[in-house]
Amino acid sequence: MICFLKNENPAEVRVGTMTLCNAISIAEYYREQAIYAYSLSDVDIATIKAEKVLEKIKSKRVQNIRQNDLYRLCRCTLFKNAQDFAETVDMLEEYGYIRCITSTGANNKTITDIIINPAVYR
């Protein structure tokens, strides 16, 4: 603002010591606020898992898939077992990213087909 009032080019004006100290103080304040905010929100591992699944769905451009096939596609250290993966699928369905259709197949085995919300690709 001062450069504008003095009709000076800001790129040619050196930053004063006081300005630098104020900038450092502001940066430290916002750093502390960010640390506090993240400690409150508690970055949720469930959200990270859901993002991983969505990332895989998007990269493969999946429209519909069986839950078992999606589990194999997303297999990584994030998911301890199929039940853990099923909880992530439930979360994605709750938020409207996917829709699950459960049916009974051969030998009374439960089959879950997953349909991806087209809005995921927009």
Backbone as a printed PyTorch tensor [residue, N CA C, xyz], in Angstrom:
tensor([[[  0.8210,  -1.1800,   0.0000],
         [  0.0000,   0.0000,   0.0000],
         [  0.8760,   1.2590,   0.0000]],

        [[  1.9430,   1.2190,   0.7690],
         [  2.8330,   2.3780,   0.8300],
         [  3.5070,   2.6010,  -0.5140]],

        [[  3.8700,   1.5030,  -1.2040],
         [  4.4940,   1.6240,  -2.5240],
         [  3.5460,   2.3130,  -3.4890]],

        [[  2.2690,   1.9660,  -3.4060],
         [  1.2680,   2.5690,  -4.2680],
         [  1.1690,   4.0690,  -3.9990]],

        [[  1.1350,   4.4330,  -2.7240],
         [  1.0190,   5.8500,  -2.3670],
         [  2.2470,   6.6470,  -2.7850]],

        [[  3.4170,   6.0180,  -2.7360],
         [  4.6650,   6.7010,  -3.1240],
         [  4.9730,   6.5400,  -4.6090]],

        [[  4.0750,   5.8180,  -5.3370],
         [  4.2430,   5.5640,  -6.7710],
         [  5.5660,   4.8410,  -7.0520]],

        [[  5.8310,   3.7770,  -6.2480],
         [  7.0470,   2.9870,  -6.4050],
         [  6.6780,   1.5820,  -6.8760]],

        [[  7.6000,   0.9390,  -7.5680],
         [  7.4150,  -0.4370,  -8.0050],
         [  7.7220,  -1.3530,  -6.8240]],

        [[  6.7420,  -2.1640,  -6.3350],
         [  6.9700,  -3.0110,  -5.1570],
         [  8.1210,  -3.9970,  -5.3250]],

        [[  8.3940,  -4.4210,  -6.5580],
         [  9.4790,  -5.3770,  -6.7960],
         [ 10.8460,  -4.7480,  -6.5630]],

        [[ 10.9040,  -3.4340,  -6.5950],
         [ 12.1830,  -2.7480,  -6.4480],
         [ 12.4190,  -2.2160,  -5.0310]],

        [[ 11.4200,  -2.3420,  -4.1550],
         [ 11.5330,  -1.8180,  -2.7950],
         [ 11.9480,  -2.9410,  -1.8560]],

        [[ 12.9420,  -2.7000,  -1.0490],
         [ 13.4070,  -3.7050,  -0.0920],
         [ 12.4290,  -3.7990,   1.0730]],

        [[ 12.2630,  -5.0100,   1.5800],
         [ 11.4030,  -5.2370,   2.7360],
         [ 12.1600,  -4.8280,   3.9800]],

        [[ 11.4800,  -4.0430,   4.8210],
         [ 12.1120,  -3.5680,   6.0430],
         [ 12.1240,  -4.6370,   7.1180]],

        [[ 12.9620,  -4.4390,   8.1100],
         [ 13.0860,  -5.3810,   9.2220],
         [ 11.7700,  -5.5390,   9.9650]],

        [[ 11.0840,  -4.4300,  10.1850],
         [  9.8150,  -4.4720,  10.9100],
         [  8.7710,  -5.2730,  10.1310]],

        [[  8.7150,  -5.0920,   8.8290],
         [  7.7680,  -5.8260,   7.9920],
         [  8.0640,  -7.3170,   8.0460]],

        [[  9.3330,  -7.6660,   7.9680],
         [  9.7350,  -9.0670,   8.0290],
         [  9.3620,  -9.6870,   9.3730]],

        [[  9.6030,  -8.9680,  10.4650],
         [  9.2570,  -9.4770,  11.7930],
         [  7.7430,  -9.6610,  11.9380]],

        [[  6.9840,  -8.7070,  11.4200],
         [  5.5200,  -8.8300,  11.4590],
         [  5.0450, -10.0340,  10.6470]],

        [[  5.6490, -10.2540,   9.4910],
         [  5.2730, -11.3920,   8.6460],
         [  5.5620, -12.7140,   9.3540]],

        [[  6.6900, -12.7840,  10.0240],
         [  7.0440, -13.9980,  10.7710],
         [  6.0580, -14.2340,  11.9070]],

        [[  5.6780, -13.1690,  12.6000],
         [  4.7010, -13.2910,  13.6950],
         [  3.3560, -13.7850,  13.1830]],

        [[  2.9270, -13.2400,  12.0440],
         [  1.6540, -13.6720,  11.4520],
         [  1.7390, -15.1370,  11.0410]],

        [[  2.8450, -15.5360,  10.4290],
         [  3.0170, -16.9280,  10.0010],
         [  2.9950, -17.8730,  11.1970]],

        [[  3.6540, -17.4990,  12.2750],
         [  3.6640, -18.3360,  13.4800],
         [  2.2630, -18.4630,  14.0720]],

        [[  1.5060, -17.3690,  14.0560],
         [  0.1400, -17.3890,  14.5670],
         [ -0.7100, -18.3780,  13.7580]],

        [[ -0.6610, -18.2580,  12.4340],
         [ -1.4770, -19.1440,  11.5940],
         [ -1.0030, -20.5950,  11.6680]],

        [[  0.2750, -20.7940,  11.8650],
         [  0.7830, -22.1590,  12.0310],
         [  0.1840, -22.7930,  13.2810]],

        [[  0.1870, -22.0470,  14.3740],
         [ -0.3950, -22.5490,  15.6230],
         [ -1.8930, -22.7990,  15.4690]],

        [[ -2.5700, -21.9130,  14.7510],
         [ -4.0070, -22.0880,  14.5330],
         [ -4.2890, -23.3370,  13.6960]],

        [[ -3.4590, -23.5900,  12.7040],
         [ -3.6280, -24.7830,  11.8700],
         [ -3.4030, -26.0480,  12.6930]],

        [[ -2.3750, -26.0410,  13.5100],
         [ -2.1100, -27.2050,  14.3670],
         [ -3.2840, -27.4410,  15.3050]],

        [[ -3.8130, -26.3960,  15.8780],
         [ -4.9660, -26.5130,  16.7740],
         [ -6.1920, -27.0340,  16.0190]],

        [[ -6.4500, -26.4870,  14.8370],
         [ -7.6220, -26.9050,  14.0600],
         [ -7.5270, -28.3770,  13.6730]],

        [[ -6.3620, -28.8250,  13.2390],
         [ -6.2060, -30.2310,  12.8660],
         [ -6.3000, -31.1540,  14.0710]],

        [[ -5.8900, -30.6780,  15.2230],
         [ -6.0030, -31.5210,  16.4110],
         [ -7.4630, -31.6840,  16.8200]],

        [[ -8.2820, -30.6930,  16.5340],
         [ -9.7130, -30.7890,  16.8390],
         [-10.4360, -31.7060,  15.8690]],

        [[-10.1000, -31.5750,  14.5870],
         [-10.8240, -32.3470,  13.5800],
         [-10.4100, -33.8080,  13.5630]],

        [[ -9.2610, -34.1150,  14.1170],
         [ -8.8000, -35.4950,  14.2110],
         [ -8.9110, -36.1870,  12.8530]],

        [[ -7.9520, -35.9450,  11.9730],
         [ -7.9790, -36.5130,  10.6360],
         [ -8.3360, -37.9840,  10.7560]],

        [[ -9.4430, -38.2920,  10.1980],
         [-10.0960, -39.5750,  10.3800],
         [ -9.5310, -40.6130,   9.4120]],

        [[ -9.1020, -41.7280,   9.9320],
         [ -8.5830, -42.8110,   9.0870],
         [ -9.6720, -43.3540,   8.1680]],

        [[-10.9260, -43.3140,   8.6220],
         [-12.0390, -43.7790,   7.7860],
         [-12.1640, -42.9120,   6.5340]],

        [[-11.9460, -41.6250,   6.6770],
         [-12.0000, -40.7160,   5.5270],
         [-10.8580, -41.0040,   4.5630]],

        [[ -9.6940, -41.2730,   5.0930],
         [ -8.5440, -41.6000,   4.2490],
         [ -8.8220, -42.8770,   3.4580]],

        [[ -9.4080, -43.8640,   4.1120],
         [ -9.7520, -45.1190,   3.4280],
         [-10.7600, -44.8710,   2.3200]],

        [[-11.7860, -44.0740,   2.6080],
         [-12.8130, -43.7760,   1.6120],
         [-12.2180, -43.0400,   0.4140]],

        [[-11.3210, -42.1010,   0.6700],
         [-10.6630, -41.3740,  -0.4130],
         [ -9.8200, -42.3110,  -1.2680]],

        [[ -9.1760, -43.2790,  -0.6410],
         [ -8.3620, -44.2600,  -1.3730],
         [ -9.2350, -45.0820,  -2.3230]],

        [[-10.4050, -45.5140,  -1.8260],
         [-11.3170, -46.3020,  -2.6560],
         [-11.8360, -45.4550,  -3.8150]],

        [[-12.2370, -44.2190,  -3.5290],
         [-12.7130, -43.3390,  -4.5970],
         [-11.6310, -43.0600,  -5.6310]],

        [[-10.4180, -42.9000,  -5.1660],
         [ -9.2860, -42.6790,  -6.0690],
         [ -9.1200, -43.8660,  -7.0250]],

        [[ -9.2430, -45.0610,  -6.4850],
         [ -9.1050, -46.2690,  -7.3120],
         [-10.2660, -46.3860,  -8.2990]],

        [[-11.4770, -46.0870,  -7.8280],
         [-12.6600, -46.1310,  -8.6990],
         [-12.4860, -45.1550,  -9.8560]],

        [[-12.0420, -43.9440,  -9.5500],
         [-11.8670, -42.9260, -10.5890],
         [-10.7680, -43.3110, -11.5700]],

        [[ -9.6750, -43.8510, -11.0640],
         [ -8.5540, -44.1890, -11.9470],
         [ -8.9110, -45.3160, -12.9150]],

        [[ -9.7980, -46.2100, -12.4980],
         [-10.1990, -47.3320, -13.3570],
         [-11.4880, -47.0410, -14.1170]],

        [[-12.0960, -45.8570, -13.8520],
         [-13.3540, -45.4550, -14.5130],
         [-14.4400, -46.5240, -14.3610]],

        [[-14.5770, -47.0370, -13.1600],
         [-15.5460, -48.0920, -12.8560],
         [-16.9500, -47.5010, -12.8150]],

        [[-17.9050, -48.1690, -13.4420],
         [-19.3110, -47.7550, -13.4030],
         [-20.0890, -48.6030, -12.3950]],

        [[-19.8470, -49.8970, -12.4550],
         [-20.4120, -50.8230, -11.4610],
         [-19.4530, -51.9980, -11.3070]],

        [[-19.4650, -52.5560, -10.0980],
         [-18.4930, -53.5940,  -9.7730],
         [-18.9970, -54.3720,  -8.5680]],

        [[-18.6030, -55.6190,  -8.4750],
         [-18.9190, -56.3990,  -7.2730],
         [-18.0210, -55.9430,  -6.1410]],

        [[-18.5380, -55.9960,  -4.9240],
         [-17.7690, -55.5350,  -3.7670],
         [-16.4760, -56.3240,  -3.6110]],

        [[-16.5250, -57.6260,  -3.8430],
         [-15.3140, -58.4500,  -3.7230],
         [-14.2430, -58.0170,  -4.7280]],

        [[-14.6820, -57.6880,  -5.9490],
         [-13.7300, -57.2510,  -6.9690],
         [-13.1270, -55.8940,  -6.6200]],

        [[-13.9520, -55.0000,  -6.0720],
         [-13.4490, -53.7010,  -5.6560],
         [-12.4580, -53.8540,  -4.4970]],

        [[-12.7530, -54.7850,  -3.6020],
         [-11.8430, -55.0590,  -2.4830],
         [-10.4830, -55.5140,  -3.0080]],

        [[-10.4860, -56.4180,  -3.9820],
         [ -9.2200, -56.8860,  -4.5670],
         [ -8.4850, -55.7360,  -5.2650]],

        [[ -9.2460, -54.8760,  -5.9210],
         [ -8.6750, -53.7400,  -6.6320],
         [ -8.0280, -52.7450,  -5.6640]],

        [[ -8.6150, -52.6030,  -4.4880],
         [ -8.1530, -51.6130,  -3.5020],
         [ -7.2880, -52.2100,  -2.4050]],

        [[ -6.9320, -53.4460,  -2.5200],
         [ -6.1840, -54.1010,  -1.4540],
         [ -4.8950, -53.3530,  -1.1590]],

        [[ -4.7470, -52.9710,   0.0900],
         [ -3.5360, -52.2860,   0.5420],
         [ -3.4690, -52.4080,   2.0540]],

        [[ -2.4830, -51.8020,   2.6440],
         [ -2.2960, -51.9240,   4.0870],
         [ -3.3350, -51.1490,   4.8930]],

        [[ -4.1090, -50.2830,   4.2450],
         [ -5.1390, -49.5350,   4.9670],
         [ -6.2490, -50.4480,   5.4910]],

        [[ -6.5670, -51.4830,   4.7240],
         [ -7.6760, -52.3680,   5.0720],
         [ -7.1470, -53.6460,   5.7020]],

        [[ -7.5670, -53.8880,   6.9460],
         [ -7.1040, -55.0700,   7.6660],
         [ -7.7190, -56.3400,   7.1080]],

        [[ -8.9980, -56.2440,   6.7320],
         [ -9.7250, -57.4130,   6.2250],
         [-10.9520, -56.9570,   5.4420]],

        [[-11.7280, -57.9080,   4.9610],
         [-12.9130, -57.5950,   4.1550],
         [-13.9590, -56.8300,   4.9680]],

        [[-14.0760, -57.1220,   6.2470],
         [-15.0400, -56.4080,   7.0930],
         [-14.6620, -54.9350,   7.2190]],

        [[-13.3980, -54.6660,   7.3730],
         [-12.8990, -53.2950,   7.4460],
         [-13.2190, -52.5580,   6.1430]],

        [[-13.0340, -53.2450,   5.0200],
         [-13.3470, -52.6620,   3.7170],
         [-14.8460, -52.4090,   3.5910]],

        [[-15.6640, -53.3430,   4.0940],
         [-17.1170, -53.1960,   4.0310],
         [-17.5870, -51.9520,   4.7850]],

        [[-16.9290, -51.6220,   5.8830],
         [-17.2700, -50.4130,   6.6240],
         [-16.9970, -49.1640,   5.7880]],

        [[-15.9310, -49.1910,   5.0230],
         [-15.6130, -48.0700,   4.1390],
         [-16.6510, -47.9640,   3.0320]],

        [[-17.0650, -49.0960,   2.4980],
         [-18.1060, -49.1170,   1.4680],
         [-19.4070, -48.5430,   2.0350]],

        [[-19.7520, -48.9180,   3.2500],
         [-20.9520, -48.3810,   3.9060],
         [-20.8730, -46.8570,   4.0290]],

        [[-19.6950, -46.3620,   4.3650],
         [-19.5080, -44.9170,   4.4970],
         [-19.7020, -44.2200,   3.1490]],

        [[-19.1300, -44.7990,   2.0950],
         [-19.2730, -44.2190,   0.7630],
         [-20.7380, -44.2220,   0.3140]],

        [[-21.4510, -45.2690,   0.6770],
         [-22.8760, -45.3260,   0.3330],
         [-23.6640, -44.2870,   1.1230]],

        [[-23.3360, -44.1320,   2.3800],
         [-24.0170, -43.1490,   3.2300],
         [-23.8680, -41.7360,   2.6770]],

        [[-22.7150, -41.4320,   2.1170],
         [-22.4590, -40.1020,   1.5770],
         [-22.8810, -39.9590,   0.1100]],

        [[-23.4300, -41.0190,  -0.4740],
         [-23.9910, -40.9240,  -1.8130],
         [-23.0290, -41.1140,  -2.9620]],

        [[-21.8220, -41.5820,  -2.6920],
         [-20.8650, -41.8150,  -3.7630],
         [-21.1880, -43.0970,  -4.5270]],

        [[-21.7360, -44.0560,  -3.8300],
         [-22.0620, -45.3460,  -4.4410],
         [-23.4380, -45.8030,  -3.9550]],

        [[-23.9590, -46.8330,  -4.6310],
         [-25.1800, -47.4970,  -4.1660],
         [-24.9060, -48.9900,  -4.1830]],

        [[-25.2510, -49.6530,  -3.1020],
         [-25.0270, -51.0940,  -2.9830],
         [-26.3390, -51.8370,  -3.1880]],

        [[-26.2600, -52.8700,  -3.9810],
         [-27.4180, -53.7410,  -4.2050],
         [-26.9950, -55.1450,  -3.8040]],

        [[-27.6540, -55.6650,  -2.7660],
         [-27.3040, -56.9760,  -2.2430],
         [-28.3050, -58.0080,  -2.7350]],

        [[-27.7770, -59.1400,  -3.1580],
         [-28.6270, -60.2470,  -3.6050],
         [-28.0080, -61.5620,  -3.1350]],

        [[-28.7570, -62.6280,  -3.2980],
         [-28.2710, -63.9540,  -2.9070],
         [-27.9400, -64.7350,  -4.1700]],

        [[-26.7300, -65.2470,  -4.2110],
         [-26.2760, -65.9960,  -5.3700],
         [-26.3170, -67.4880,  -5.0990]],

        [[-25.5240, -68.2000,  -5.8400],
         [-25.4470, -69.6570,  -5.6930],
         [-24.9790, -70.0070,  -4.2860]],

        [[-25.4760, -71.1060,  -3.7700],
         [-25.1120, -71.5910,  -2.4300],
         [-25.4690, -70.5900,  -1.3270]],

        [[-26.5180, -69.8040,  -1.5620],
         [-26.9780, -68.8030,  -0.5950],
         [-25.8810, -67.8190,  -0.1960]],

        [[-24.9660, -67.5740,  -1.1080],
         [-23.8760, -66.6400,  -0.8580],
         [-24.3560, -65.2130,  -1.1640]],

        [[-24.0790, -64.2850,  -0.2520],
         [-24.4890, -62.9000,  -0.4410],
         [-23.5510, -62.2050,  -1.4230]],

        [[-24.1640, -61.5500,  -2.4120],
         [-23.4130, -60.8310,  -3.4320],
         [-23.7960, -59.3560,  -3.3400]],

        [[-22.8160, -58.4930,  -3.2900],
         [-23.0790, -57.0540,  -3.2410],
         [-22.5170, -56.4090,  -4.4920]],

        [[-23.4190, -55.8620,  -5.2990],
         [-23.0230, -55.0960,  -6.4770],
         [-22.9900, -53.6230,  -6.1020]],

        [[-21.9880, -52.9390,  -6.5790],
         [-21.8110, -51.5250,  -6.2730],
         [-21.9590, -50.7270,  -7.5650]],

        [[-22.8500, -49.7380,  -7.5110],
         [-23.0580, -48.8430,  -8.6440],
         [-22.4850, -47.4810,  -8.2490]],

        [[-21.6340, -46.9440,  -9.1010],
         [-20.9540, -45.6870,  -8.8150],
         [-21.8380, -44.5230,  -9.2570]],

        [[-21.9690, -43.5330,  -8.3960],
         [-22.7130, -42.3230,  -8.7170],
         [-21.9750, -41.6110,  -9.8490]],

        [[-22.6450, -41.3020, -10.9760],
         [-21.9630, -40.6270, -12.0840],
         [-21.3480, -39.2800, -11.6910]],

        [[-21.8680, -38.6480, -10.6530],
         [-21.3250, -37.3690, -10.2080],
         [-19.8850, -37.4960,  -9.7030]],

        [[-19.4440, -38.7000,  -9.3940],
         [-18.0730, -38.9270,  -8.9350],
         [-17.0760, -38.5030, -10.0180]],

        [[-17.4700, -38.6270, -11.2790],
         [-16.5580, -38.3320, -12.3830],
         [-16.6250, -36.8930, -12.8510]],

        [[-17.4810, -36.0760, -12.2610],
         [-17.5770, -34.6680, -12.6820],
         [-16.5970, -33.8220, -11.9530]]])
